[in-house]
Amino acid sequence: MALQRYFVGFSTQNSAETGNRTIYDIDLINTDLMTSFQTRVGERVSRPDWGCKLWDYLMEPMTPVMRENIISEAVRICGLDTRTELVNVQVLEVDQGFRIAIDLWYLPWRVKGTFTATFQREEQVYFGM
């Protein structure tokens, strides 16, 4: 029995190592989420209101209000993707930045996973599962 694919996409990330530009399902969802988190508000051509505000929070002290702002923005970004259902968001301080850990249900499989993204002042962002 062949594995049913629900989502098929194209990405050049890591294609030099893998030799494959086609990505599927949960990998595609994670790549799309990371693209949303990496894009600052105003960077997208013809969509000046689209993007993520988390980059604006990097230089701010980690107060309870700032932590709530980060969580709210992560919830907003995840809410834009109908292929996931958000369960929980955690914010952790890291050297010169912060890390968000987002527990998600990946639909339609009802598979639970944790998407993480680390934002640092050097304008680097890392993500993983």
LUMLUM-243693 format. One record per atom (N, C-alpha, C, O): x, y, z. Coordinates in steps of 0.05 Angstrom, whole numbers, padded with zeros to 5 digits, always signed. Layout:
BEGIN
XYZ
...
***
This chain:
BEGIN
+00017-00024+00000
+00000+00000+00000
+00018+00025+00000
+00035+00028+00017
+00014+00042-00019
+00030+00066-00022
+00021+00087-00002
-00003+00089+00005
+00040+00102+00008
+00035+00124+00027
+00020+00147+00012
+00029+00156-00009
-00002+00156+00023
-00017+00177+00011
-00005+00204+00018
+00000+00210+00041
+00001+00220-00002
+00011+00247+00001
-00012+00267+00000
-00028+00265-00018
-00013+00285+00019
-00033+00305+00019
-00023+00332+00008
-00038+00346-00006
+00002+00339+00014
+00012+00365+00006
+00039+00360-00008
+00056+00346+00002
+00042+00373-00031
+00067+00371-00046
+00076+00399-00052
+00060+00416-00061
+00102+00405-00048
+00112+00431-00053
+00140+00430-00064
+00151+00409-00069
+00151+00453-00068
+00178+00457-00081
+00194+00475-00062
+00184+00495-00053
+00219+00467-00057
+00237+00483-00041
+00265+00479-00050
+00273+00457-00057
+00281+00501-00051
+00309+00498-00057
+00326+00496-00032
+00350+00492-00034
+00314+00498-00008
+00329+00494+00017
+00339+00466+00018
+00323+00447+00015
+00364+00462+00023
+00377+00436+00026
+00377+00419+00001
+00383+00396+00002
+00369+00431-00022
+00367+00415-00046
+00395+00407-00056
+00398+00387-00070
+00415+00423-00050
+00443+00416-00059
+00452+00390-00045
+00466+00374-00057
+00445+00387-00020
+00453+00363-00005
+00436+00338-00012
+00447+00316-00015
+00410+00343-00015
+00392+00320-00020
+00389+00313-00049
+00382+00291-00056
+00393+00333-00067
+00388+00329-00095
+00358+00328-00102
+00351+00321-00124
+00342+00336-00083
+00313+00335-00087
+00301+00362-00080
+00307+00373-00058
+00284+00373-00097
+00271+00398-00091
+00242+00395-00084
+00229+00415-00076
+00231+00371-00085
+00203+00367-00079
+00202+00358-00049
+00216+00341-00040
+00183+00371-00035
+00179+00364-00007
+00150+00358-00002
+00133+00368-00017
+00144+00343+00018
+00117+00333+00022
+00108+00337+00051
+00124+00339+00070
+00082+00340+00054
+00068+00338+00079
+00079+00354+00102
+00081+00378+00100
+00088+00341+00123
+00097+00355+00147
+00122+00371+00142
+00125+00393+00152
+00140+00361+00125
+00164+00376+00118
+00156+00402+00104
+00168+00423+00108
+00137+00400+00086
+00127+00424+00072
+00114+00444+00091
+00119+00468+00089
+00098+00434+00109
+00085+00452+00129
+00106+00466+00145
+00104+00490+00149
+00126+00452+00155
+00147+00464+00171
+00163+00485+00155
+00170+00506+00165
+00169+00479+00129
+00183+00498+00112
+00166+00523+00108
+00176+00545+00109
+00140+00519+00103
+00123+00542+00100
+00120+00559+00125
+00120+00584+00124
+00119+00546+00148
+00118+00560+00174
+00144+00576+00178
+00143+00599+00186
+00166+00563+00172
+00192+00577+00175
+00194+00601+00157
+00204+00622+00165
+00184+00599+00133
+00184+00621+00114
+00167+00644+00126
+00175+00667+00124
+00145+00638+00138
+00128+00659+00150
+00143+00672+00173
+00141+00696+00176
+00156+00656+00190
+00171+00668+00212
+00196+00684+00203
+00203+00703+00216
+00208+00676+00181
+00232+00689+00172
+00226+00716+00158
+00243+00733+00157
+00202+00719+00148
+00196+00743+00132
+00187+00766+00151
+00167+00763+00165
+00202+00787+00150
+00195+00811+00166
+00171+00825+00153
+00167+00824+00129
+00156+00840+00170
+00134+00856+00159
+00146+00876+00140
+00165+00890+00146
+00134+00877+00116
+00142+00896+00095
+00162+00885+00075
+00168+00899+00055
+00173+00861+00079
+00192+00850+00061
+00180+00837+00036
+00193+00835+00015
+00155+00829+00037
+00142+00816+00015
+00132+00836-00006
+00118+00855+00000
+00140+00831-00031
+00132+00848-00052
+00101+00847-00056
+00089+00826-00055
+00089+00870-00058
+00060+00874-00062
+00044+00865-00038
+00019+00865-00039
+00056+00859-00016
+00042+00851+00009
+00056+00865+00033
+00068+00851+00049
+00055+00891+00035
+00070+00905+00056
+00060+00899+00084
+00075+00904+00103
+00036+00889+00087
+00025+00883+00113
+00031+00854+00122
+00025+00847+00145
+00042+00838+00104
+00047+00809+00110
+00075+00806+00122
+00094+00819+00114
+00077+00789+00142
+00103+00783+00153
+00101+00778+00183
+00079+00778+00195
+00124+00775+00196
+00126+00768+00224
+00138+00791+00239
+00158+00803+00231
+00127+00797+00262
+00137+00820+00279
+00157+00811+00300
+00168+00828+00314
+00163+00785+00301
+00182+00776+00322
+00210+00788+00319
+00224+00791+00339
+00218+00795+00295
+00244+00808+00291
+00245+00835+00306
+00267+00843+00314
+00223+00848+00309
+00223+00874+00323
+00227+00871+00353
+00233+00890+00367
+00223+00847+00363
+00225+00842+00392
+00253+00833+00402
+00257+00830+00426
+00271+00829+00383
+00298+00819+00391
+00314+00837+00410
+00328+00827+00427
+00311+00863+00406
+00327+00881+00423
+00313+00889+00449
+00325+00904+00465
+00289+00879+00453
+00274+00886+00477
+00281+00867+00500
+00287+00844+00496
+00280+00878+00525
+00284+00860+00548
+00261+00840+00550
+00238+00846+00543
+00266+00816+00560
+00246+00795+00562
+00230+00799+00588
+00235+00787+00609
+00210+00816+00586
+00191+00821+00608
+00167+00803+00604
+00163+00791+00582
+00149+00800+00624
+00125+00784+00620
+00108+00795+00597
+00095+00779+00582
+00106+00821+00593
+00091+00833+00571
+00103+00825+00544
+00089+00818+00526
+00130+00827+00542
+00144+00819+00517
+00140+00790+00512
+00136+00782+00488
+00141+00773+00532
+00136+00744+00528
+00108+00739+00517
+00105+00723+00499
+00088+00754+00527
+00061+00751+00517
+00059+00761+00488
+00044+00750+00472
+00073+00783+00481
+00074+00793+00453
+00085+00772+00434
+00075+00768+00412
+00106+00759+00443
+00119+00738+00427
+00100+00715+00422
+00097+00705+00400
+00087+00706+00444
+00068+00684+00442
+00045+00692+00423
+00036+00676+00407
+00034+00716+00426
+00012+00725+00409
+00020+00725+00380
+00004+00717+00363
+00044+00734+00374
+00053+00735+00346
+00057+00706+00335
+00050+00701+00312
+00067+00688+00351
+00071+00661+00343
+00043+00648+00338
+00040+00633+00318
+00024+00653+00355
-00003+00643+00351
-00015+00654+00326
-00028+00640+00311
-00011+00680+00320
-00022+00692+00296
-00010+00679+00271
-00025+00673+00252
+00016+00676+00271
+00029+00664+00247
+00020+00635+00243
+00014+00628+00220
+00018+00620+00264
+00009+00592+00261
-00020+00590+00253
-00028+00572+00239
-00036+00610+00261
-00064+00610+00254
-00069+00616+00224
-00090+00610+00214
-00049+00626+00210
-00051+00631+00182
-00050+00605+00165
-00058+00605+00142
-00039+00584+00177
-00036+00558+00163
-00059+00539+00172
-00059+00530+00195
-00077+00533+00154
-00100+00517+00161
-00093+00487+00163
-00110+00470+00170
-00068+00480+00157
-00059+00452+00158
-00051+00444+00186
-00044+00421+00190
-00051+00463+00204
-00042+00457+00232
-00063+00467+00252
-00080+00484+00246
-00062+00456+00275
-00078+00465+00298
-00059+00469+00321
-00045+00450+00330
-00058+00493+00332
-00039+00500+00353
-00049+00488+00379
-00072+00490+00386
-00029+00477+00394
-00035+00466+00421
-00023+00484+00443
-00037+00491+00462
+00002+00491+00440
+00016+00506+00461
+00040+00521+00449
+00052+00512+00429
+00047+00544+00461
+00071+00559+00453
+00087+00565+00478
+00076+00574+00498
+00113+00560+00477
+00131+00567+00499
+00153+00585+00488
+00161+00582+00465
+00162+00604+00504
+00183+00622+00497
+00206+00618+00516
+00202+00618+00541
+00230+00613+00506
+00254+00609+00522
+00275+00630+00514
+00279+00635+00491
+00288+00641+00534
+00309+00660+00528
+00334+00644+00521
+00341+00624+00533
+00348+00653+00500
+00374+00642+00492
+00393+00665+00489
+00385+00688+00490
+00418+00659+00485
+00439+00679+00483
+00432+00698+00459
+00430+00689+00437
+00428+00723+00465
+00422+00744+00446
+00397+00739+00430
+00396+00744+00406
+00376+00728+00443
+00351+00724+00429
+00332+00707+00445
+00333+00706+00470
+00315+00693+00430
+00296+00676+00443
+00289+00653+00424
+00293+00654+00400
+00277+00632+00436
+00268+00608+00421
+00239+00604+00427
+00230+00606+00450
+00224+00599+00406
+00196+00591+00410
+00193+00562+00404
+00204+00552+00384
+00178+00548+00421
+00172+00520+00417
+00142+00518+00415
+00127+00525+00433
+00132+00509+00392
+00104+00509+00386
+00095+00480+00382
+00103+00466+00364
+00077+00471+00400
+00065+00444+00397
+00041+00447+00378
+00024+00463+00382
+00041+00430+00357
+00021+00431+00336
+00009+00403+00331
+00023+00383+00335
-00016+00403+00323
-00027+00380+00310
-00025+00384+00280
-00034+00405+00270
-00013+00366+00266
-00011+00368+00237
-00035+00353+00225
-00039+00329+00229
-00051+00368+00210
-00076+00358+00199
-00070+00349+00170
-00052+00362+00158
-00082+00330+00158
-00104+00314+00168
-00095+00289+00183
-00112+00272+00189
-00070+00285+00188
-00060+00261+00200
-00065+00259+00230
-00065+00237+00242
-00070+00282+00243
-00073+00283+00272
-00047+00273+00286
-00048+00258+00305
-00025+00282+00275
+00001+00276+00286
+00010+00301+00302
+00009+00323+00292
+00019+00296+00326
+00029+00319+00343
+00059+00321+00340
+00074+00302+00340
+00068+00346+00337
+00096+00352+00334
+00103+00379+00347
+00085+00394+00353
+00129+00384+00351
+00138+00409+00362
+00155+00423+00341
+00175+00413+00332
+00146+00447+00333
+00161+00464+00315
+00176+00484+00332
+00164+00497+00349
+00202+00486+00327
+00218+00506+00342
+00232+00525+00323
+00239+00518+00301
+00234+00550+00332
+00249+00570+00317
+00264+00587+00337
+00254+00596+00357
+00290+00591+00331
+00307+00607+00348
+00314+00633+00333
+00324+00633+00311
+00309+00655+00346
+00314+00682+00335
+00337+00694+00351
+00336+00696+00375
+00358+00702+00337
+00381+00715+00349
+00388+00741+00336
+00380+00746+00313
+00401+00758+00351
+00406+00785+00342
+00423+00787+00316
+00422+00807+00302
+00438+00766+00311
+00455+00766+00286
+00438+00761+00261
+00449+00756+00240
+00411+00763+00264
+00392+00759+00242
+00394+00731+00231
+00390+00726+00208
+00399+00712+00249
+00399+00684+00242
+00374+00672+00255
+00366+00679+00277
+00362+00653+00241
+00339+00639+00252
+00343+00609+00245
+00350+00602+00222
+00338+00592+00265
+00341+00564+00261
+00314+00551+00269
+00300+00560+00286
+00308+00529+00255
+00283+00515+00262
+00288+00485+00261
+00307+00475+00249
+00270+00471+00274
+00272+00442+00274
+00247+00430+00285
+00228+00444+00294
+00246+00404+00286
+00224+00389+00298
+00234+00374+00322
+00219+00360+00335
***
